[in-house]
Amino acid sequence: MHPVGDQLASAIRSLHRVSRSEARARAVAALDRVGIPDAARRARAYPHEYSAGCASER
């Protein structure tokens, strides 16, 4: 299992010729664009930590 940001960065790198740090920045920006609060911190979270049932994350 990999953190969400790593998964997104991997997908970005498979489509674009960018550095790991640029792919990571794009992943964080994507999370921010879709309304994920504190995107940089949440990029380090694992998928199971994104439960829609957790009121504290809304």
Phi and psi restraints in degrees (range 20) as a CNS / XPLOR table:
assign (resid 1 and name C) (resid 2 and name N)
       (resid 2 and name CA) (resid 2 and name C) 1.0 -124.0 20.0 2
assign (resid 2 and name N) (resid 2 and name CA)
       (resid 2 and name C) (resid 3 and name N) 1.0 149.6 20.0 2
assign (resid 2 and name C) (resid 3 and name N)
       (resid 3 and name CA) (resid 3 and name C) 1.0 -58.9 20.0 2
assign (resid 3 and name N) (resid 3 and name CA)
       (resid 3 and name C) (resid 4 and name N) 1.0 152.8 20.0 2
assign (resid 3 and name C) (resid 4 and name N)
       (resid 4 and name CA) (resid 4 and name C) 1.0 -57.2 20.0 2
assign (resid 4 and name N) (resid 4 and name CA)
       (resid 4 and name C) (resid 5 and name N) 1.0 -43.4 20.0 2
assign (resid 4 and name C) (resid 5 and name N)
       (resid 5 and name CA) (resid 5 and name C) 1.0 -61.0 20.0 2
assign (resid 5 and name N) (resid 5 and name CA)
       (resid 5 and name C) (resid 6 and name N) 1.0 -38.9 20.0 2
assign (resid 5 and name C) (resid 6 and name N)
       (resid 6 and name CA) (resid 6 and name C) 1.0 -65.6 20.0 2
assign (resid 6 and name N) (resid 6 and name CA)
       (resid 6 and name C) (resid 7 and name N) 1.0 -39.2 20.0 2
assign (resid 6 and name C) (resid 7 and name N)
       (resid 7 and name CA) (resid 7 and name C) 1.0 -64.6 20.0 2
assign (resid 7 and name N) (resid 7 and name CA)
       (resid 7 and name C) (resid 8 and name N) 1.0 -44.3 20.0 2
assign (resid 7 and name C) (resid 8 and name N)
       (resid 8 and name CA) (resid 8 and name C) 1.0 -65.4 20.0 2
assign (resid 8 and name N) (resid 8 and name CA)
       (resid 8 and name C) (resid 9 and name N) 1.0 -43.7 20.0 2
assign (resid 8 and name C) (resid 9 and name N)
       (resid 9 and name CA) (resid 9 and name C) 1.0 -61.5 20.0 2
assign (resid 9 and name N) (resid 9 and name CA)
       (resid 9 and name C) (resid 10 and name N) 1.0 -38.6 20.0 2
assign (resid 9 and name C) (resid 10 and name N)
       (resid 10 and name CA) (resid 10 and name C) 1.0 -62.5 20.0 2
assign (resid 10 and name N) (resid 10 and name CA)
       (resid 10 and name C) (resid 11 and name N) 1.0 -43.2 20.0 2
assign (resid 10 and name C) (resid 11 and name N)
       (resid 11 and name CA) (resid 11 and name C) 1.0 -64.3 20.0 2
assign (resid 11 and name N) (resid 11 and name CA)
       (resid 11 and name C) (resid 12 and name N) 1.0 -41.0 20.0 2
assign (resid 11 and name C) (resid 12 and name N)
       (resid 12 and name CA) (resid 12 and name C) 1.0 -62.5 20.0 2
assign (resid 12 and name N) (resid 12 and name CA)
       (resid 12 and name C) (resid 13 and name N) 1.0 -44.3 20.0 2
assign (resid 12 and name C) (resid 13 and name N)
       (resid 13 and name CA) (resid 13 and name C) 1.0 -67.5 20.0 2
assign (resid 13 and name N) (resid 13 and name CA)
       (resid 13 and name C) (resid 14 and name N) 1.0 -27.3 20.0 2
assign (resid 13 and name C) (resid 14 and name N)
       (resid 14 and name CA) (resid 14 and name C) 1.0 -74.0 20.0 2
assign (resid 14 and name N) (resid 14 and name CA)
       (resid 14 and name C) (resid 15 and name N) 1.0 -20.9 20.0 2
assign (resid 14 and name C) (resid 15 and name N)
       (resid 15 and name CA) (resid 15 and name C) 1.0 -102.0 20.0 2
assign (resid 15 and name N) (resid 15 and name CA)
       (resid 15 and name C) (resid 16 and name N) 1.0 -26.2 20.0 2
assign (resid 15 and name C) (resid 16 and name N)
       (resid 16 and name CA) (resid 16 and name C) 1.0 -132.1 20.0 2
assign (resid 16 and name N) (resid 16 and name CA)
       (resid 16 and name C) (resid 17 and name N) 1.0 147.4 20.0 2
assign (resid 16 and name C) (resid 17 and name N)
       (resid 17 and name CA) (resid 17 and name C) 1.0 -87.6 20.0 2
assign (resid 17 and name N) (resid 17 and name CA)
       (resid 17 and name C) (resid 18 and name N) 1.0 84.0 20.0 2
assign (resid 17 and name C) (resid 18 and name N)
       (resid 18 and name CA) (resid 18 and name C) 1.0 -130.4 20.0 2
assign (resid 18 and name N) (resid 18 and name CA)
       (resid 18 and name C) (resid 19 and name N) 1.0 159.8 20.0 2
assign (resid 18 and name C) (resid 19 and name N)
       (resid 19 and name CA) (resid 19 and name C) 1.0 -69.6 20.0 2
assign (resid 19 and name N) (resid 19 and name CA)
       (resid 19 and name C) (resid 20 and name N) 1.0 166.0 20.0 2
assign (resid 19 and name C) (resid 20 and name N)
       (resid 20 and name CA) (resid 20 and name C) 1.0 -61.4 20.0 2
assign (resid 20 and name N) (resid 20 and name CA)
       (resid 20 and name C) (resid 21 and name N) 1.0 -40.7 20.0 2
assign (resid 20 and name C) (resid 21 and name N)
       (resid 21 and name CA) (resid 21 and name C) 1.0 -67.5 20.0 2
assign (resid 21 and name N) (resid 21 and name CA)
       (resid 21 and name C) (resid 22 and name N) 1.0 -37.3 20.0 2
assign (resid 21 and name C) (resid 22 and name N)
       (resid 22 and name CA) (resid 22 and name C) 1.0 -67.7 20.0 2
assign (resid 22 and name N) (resid 22 and name CA)
       (resid 22 and name C) (resid 23 and name N) 1.0 -40.9 20.0 2
assign (resid 22 and name C) (resid 23 and name N)
       (resid 23 and name CA) (resid 23 and name C) 1.0 -63.5 20.0 2
assign (resid 23 and name N) (resid 23 and name CA)
       (resid 23 and name C) (resid 24 and name N) 1.0 -39.7 20.0 2
assign (resid 23 and name C) (resid 24 and name N)
       (resid 24 and name CA) (resid 24 and name C) 1.0 -64.0 20.0 2
assign (resid 24 and name N) (resid 24 and name CA)
       (resid 24 and name C) (resid 25 and name N) 1.0 -43.0 20.0 2
assign (resid 24 and name C) (resid 25 and name N)
       (resid 25 and name CA) (resid 25 and name C) 1.0 -62.7 20.0 2
assign (resid 25 and name N) (resid 25 and name CA)
       (resid 25 and name C) (resid 26 and name N) 1.0 -40.7 20.0 2
assign (resid 25 and name C) (resid 26 and name N)
       (resid 26 and name CA) (resid 26 and name C) 1.0 -66.0 20.0 2
assign (resid 26 and name N) (resid 26 and name CA)
       (resid 26 and name C) (resid 27 and name N) 1.0 -36.6 20.0 2
assign (resid 26 and name C) (resid 27 and name N)
       (resid 27 and name CA) (resid 27 and name C) 1.0 -64.4 20.0 2
assign (resid 27 and name N) (resid 27 and name CA)
       (resid 27 and name C) (resid 28 and name N) 1.0 -44.3 20.0 2
assign (resid 27 and name C) (resid 28 and name N)
       (resid 28 and name CA) (resid 28 and name C) 1.0 -63.9 20.0 2
assign (resid 28 and name N) (resid 28 and name CA)
       (resid 28 and name C) (resid 29 and name N) 1.0 -42.1 20.0 2
assign (resid 28 and name C) (resid 29 and name N)
       (resid 29 and name CA) (resid 29 and name C) 1.0 -61.8 20.0 2
assign (resid 29 and name N) (resid 29 and name CA)
       (resid 29 and name C) (resid 30 and name N) 1.0 -38.4 20.0 2
assign (resid 29 and name C) (resid 30 and name N)
       (resid 30 and name CA) (resid 30 and name C) 1.0 -64.8 20.0 2
assign (resid 30 and name N) (resid 30 and name CA)
       (resid 30 and name C) (resid 31 and name N) 1.0 -42.4 20.0 2
assign (resid 30 and name C) (resid 31 and name N)
       (resid 31 and name CA) (resid 31 and name C) 1.0 -62.8 20.0 2
assign (resid 31 and name N) (resid 31 and name CA)
       (resid 31 and name C) (resid 32 and name N) 1.0 -39.4 20.0 2
assign (resid 31 and name C) (resid 32 and name N)
       (resid 32 and name CA) (resid 32 and name C) 1.0 -64.3 20.0 2
assign (resid 32 and name N) (resid 32 and name CA)
       (resid 32 and name C) (resid 33 and name N) 1.0 -42.8 20.0 2
assign (resid 32 and name C) (resid 33 and name N)
       (resid 33 and name CA) (resid 33 and name C) 1.0 -60.7 20.0 2
assign (resid 33 and name N) (resid 33 and name CA)
       (resid 33 and name C) (resid 34 and name N) 1.0 -33.3 20.0 2
assign (resid 33 and name C) (resid 34 and name N)
       (resid 34 and name CA) (resid 34 and name C) 1.0 -90.9 20.0 2
assign (resid 34 and name N) (resid 34 and name CA)
       (resid 34 and name C) (resid 35 and name N) 1.0 8.6 20.0 2
assign (resid 34 and name C) (resid 35 and name N)
       (resid 35 and name CA) (resid 35 and name C) 1.0 89.7 20.0 2
assign (resid 35 and name N) (resid 35 and name CA)
       (resid 35 and name C) (resid 36 and name N) 1.0 17.8 20.0 2
assign (resid 35 and name C) (resid 36 and name N)
       (resid 36 and name CA) (resid 36 and name C) 1.0 -76.4 20.0 2
assign (resid 36 and name N) (resid 36 and name CA)
       (resid 36 and name C) (resid 37 and name N) 1.0 117.7 20.0 2
assign (resid 36 and name C) (resid 37 and name N)
       (resid 37 and name CA) (resid 37 and name C) 1.0 -68.0 20.0 2
assign (resid 37 and name N) (resid 37 and name CA)
       (resid 37 and name C) (resid 38 and name N) 1.0 144.8 20.0 2
assign (resid 37 and name C) (resid 38 and name N)
       (resid 38 and name CA) (resid 38 and name C) 1.0 52.2 20.0 2
assign (resid 38 and name N) (resid 38 and name CA)
       (resid 38 and name C) (resid 39 and name N) 1.0 57.1 20.0 2
assign (resid 38 and name C) (resid 39 and name N)
       (resid 39 and name CA) (resid 39 and name C) 1.0 -56.3 20.0 2
assign (resid 39 and name N) (resid 39 and name CA)
       (resid 39 and name C) (resid 40 and name N) 1.0 -38.5 20.0 2
assign (resid 39 and name C) (resid 40 and name N)
       (resid 40 and name CA) (resid 40 and name C) 1.0 -63.1 20.0 2
assign (resid 40 and name N) (resid 40 and name CA)
       (resid 40 and name C) (resid 41 and name N) 1.0 -42.2 20.0 2
assign (resid 40 and name C) (resid 41 and name N)
       (resid 41 and name CA) (resid 41 and name C) 1.0 -70.3 20.0 2
assign (resid 41 and name N) (resid 41 and name CA)
       (resid 41 and name C) (resid 42 and name N) 1.0 -43.2 20.0 2
assign (resid 41 and name C) (resid 42 and name N)
       (resid 42 and name CA) (resid 42 and name C) 1.0 -68.1 20.0 2
assign (resid 42 and name N) (resid 42 and name CA)
       (resid 42 and name C) (resid 43 and name N) 1.0 -23.4 20.0 2
assign (resid 42 and name C) (resid 43 and name N)
       (resid 43 and name CA) (resid 43 and name C) 1.0 -64.2 20.0 2
assign (resid 43 and name N) (resid 43 and name CA)
       (resid 43 and name C) (resid 44 and name N) 1.0 -25.4 20.0 2
assign (resid 43 and name C) (resid 44 and name N)
       (resid 44 and name CA) (resid 44 and name C) 1.0 -86.0 20.0 2
assign (resid 44 and name N) (resid 44 and name CA)
       (resid 44 and name C) (resid 45 and name N) 1.0 -4.7 20.0 2
assign (resid 44 and name C) (resid 45 and name N)
       (resid 45 and name CA) (resid 45 and name C) 1.0 -81.9 20.0 2
assign (resid 45 and name N) (resid 45 and name CA)
       (resid 45 and name C) (resid 46 and name N) 1.0 157.7 20.0 2
assign (resid 45 and name C) (resid 46 and name N)
       (resid 46 and name CA) (resid 46 and name C) 1.0 -91.2 20.0 2
assign (resid 46 and name N) (resid 46 and name CA)
       (resid 46 and name C) (resid 47 and name N) 1.0 156.1 20.0 2
assign (resid 46 and name C) (resid 47 and name N)
       (resid 47 and name CA) (resid 47 and name C) 1.0 -51.4 20.0 2
assign (resid 47 and name N) (resid 47 and name CA)
       (resid 47 and name C) (resid 48 and name N) 1.0 -40.5 20.0 2
assign (resid 47 and name C) (resid 48 and name N)
       (resid 48 and name CA) (resid 48 and name C) 1.0 -67.2 20.0 2
assign (resid 48 and name N) (resid 48 and name CA)
       (resid 48 and name C) (resid 49 and name N) 1.0 -14.2 20.0 2
assign (resid 48 and name C) (resid 49 and name N)
       (resid 49 and name CA) (resid 49 and name C) 1.0 -85.2 20.0 2
assign (resid 49 and name N) (resid 49 and name CA)
       (resid 49 and name C) (resid 50 and name N) 1.0 1.0 20.0 2
assign (resid 49 and name C) (resid 50 and name N)
       (resid 50 and name CA) (resid 50 and name C) 1.0 -101.1 20.0 2
assign (resid 50 and name N) (resid 50 and name CA)
       (resid 50 and name C) (resid 51 and name N) 1.0 29.7 20.0 2
assign (resid 50 and name C) (resid 51 and name N)
       (resid 51 and name CA) (resid 51 and name C) 1.0 -56.8 20.0 2
assign (resid 51 and name N) (resid 51 and name CA)
       (resid 51 and name C) (resid 52 and name N) 1.0 129.1 20.0 2
assign (resid 51 and name C) (resid 52 and name N)
       (resid 52 and name CA) (resid 52 and name C) 1.0 -72.7 20.0 2
assign (resid 52 and name N) (resid 52 and name CA)
       (resid 52 and name C) (resid 53 and name N) 1.0 -13.1 20.0 2
assign (resid 52 and name C) (resid 53 and name N)
       (resid 53 and name CA) (resid 53 and name C) 1.0 -87.2 20.0 2
assign (resid 53 and name N) (resid 53 and name CA)
       (resid 53 and name C) (resid 54 and name N) 1.0 -0.7 20.0 2
assign (resid 53 and name C) (resid 54 and name N)
       (resid 54 and name CA) (resid 54 and name C) 1.0 -93.1 20.0 2
assign (resid 54 and name N) (resid 54 and name CA)
       (resid 54 and name C) (resid 55 and name N) 1.0 106.8 20.0 2
assign (resid 54 and name C) (resid 55 and name N)
       (resid 55 and name CA) (resid 55 and name C) 1.0 -63.5 20.0 2
assign (resid 55 and name N) (resid 55 and name CA)
       (resid 55 and name C) (resid 56 and name N) 1.0 -27.6 20.0 2
assign (resid 55 and name C) (resid 56 and name N)
       (resid 56 and name CA) (resid 56 and name C) 1.0 -70.3 20.0 2
assign (resid 56 and name N) (resid 56 and name CA)
       (resid 56 and name C) (resid 57 and name N) 1.0 -16.7 20.0 2
assign (resid 56 and name C) (resid 57 and name N)
       (resid 57 and name CA) (resid 57 and name C) 1.0 -93.5 20.0 2
assign (resid 57 and name N) (resid 57 and name CA)
       (resid 57 and name C) (resid 58 and name N) 1.0 -5.3 20.0 2
